[in-house]
Amino acid sequence: MKRIMHTITLVAVITMMLPVNQLLAEAADPVNGTWELNVAKSQFHPGPAPQSQTRTYESDGKTVKHVSKGVNAEGKPTQVEYTAGYDGKDYPMTGNPVADTISLKRVDDVTVEATLKKAGKVVSTTTRVVSKDGKVMTFTTNGTNSSGEPVKNVLVFEKR
C-alpha cells in the first residue's frame, strides 16, 4: 500500500510541475517581448534604412511567433509574420517581398540562425543574438535584395 501511495504522489507532483516547466521554458527564451529598431545604431548596405520597425516575439522555447510592423524608407507600412520551430525546417512567412519561407536553428540560449528562401532558393542568412542582459537584440544579415544586389545589414533592436 505504501508503494502505491508513493507512486500516486510522484505522479501527482510530476503532473503539477508540467505547467511550471512550460512557464520556465517561455521565460527562458530571451527573444520574448517587443523590440524597437534603433535605426541610428543599425547599418544597411546598400540601404535605404526603414523609418521604423517594431518586432514582437512569443516563444515557448520550441516555436516562435513573430510579427514585425514598421514604415519602410518610402513611408509605406510594412508587416511580416511567421510562426516557426527552431528545428531547421522551412515555415511560411508573409509580408516579406524578398522571402516566402524561414527556417530557424538555435545555436545557444541567446543565438539563433535563420535562413530565408524565395521559391525554394536561399536569399539570405541571418544570425540573431540577444545580449546577456536581455536588453539588446542584434541581427546580422547577408544575402540579396529584390534587385539581386548583395545585402549586408546589421540591425540593432532595443527591448521595450
Rosetta blueprint (number, residue, H / E / L):
1 M L
2 K H
3 R H
4 I H
5 M H
6 H H
7 T H
8 I H
9 T H
10 L H
11 V H
12 A H
13 V H
14 I H
15 T H
16 M H
17 M H
18 L H
19 P H
20 V H
21 N H
22 Q H
23 L H
24 L H
25 A H
26 E H
27 A H
28 A H
29 D L
30 P L
31 V L
32 N L
33 G E
34 T E
35 W E
36 E E
37 L E
38 N L
39 V H
40 A H
41 K H
42 S L
43 Q E
44 F E
45 H E
46 P L
47 G L
48 P L
49 A L
50 P L
51 Q L
52 S E
53 Q E
54 T E
55 R E
56 T E
57 Y E
58 E E
59 S E
60 D L
61 G L
62 K L
63 T E
64 V E
65 K E
66 H E
67 V E
68 S E
69 K E
70 G E
71 V E
72 N L
73 A L
74 E L
75 G L
76 K L
77 P E
78 T E
79 Q E
80 V E
81 E E
82 Y E
83 T E
84 A E
85 G E
86 Y L
87 D E
88 G L
89 K L
90 D L
91 Y E
92 P E
93 M E
94 T E
95 G L
96 N L
97 P L
98 V L
99 A L
100 D L
101 T E
102 I E
103 S E
104 L E
105 K E
106 R E
107 V L
108 D L
109 D L
110 V L
111 T E
112 V E
113 E E
114 A E
115 T E
116 L E
117 K E
118 K E
119 A L
120 G L
121 K E
122 V E
123 V E
124 S E
125 T E
126 T E
127 T E
128 R E
129 V E
130 V E
131 S L
132 K L
133 D L
134 G L
135 K L
136 V E
137 M E
138 T E
139 F E
140 T E
141 T E
142 N E
143 G E
144 T E
145 N L
146 S L
147 S L
148 G L
149 E L
150 P E
151 V E
152 K E
153 N E
154 V E
155 L E
156 V E
157 F E
158 E E
159 K E
160 R L
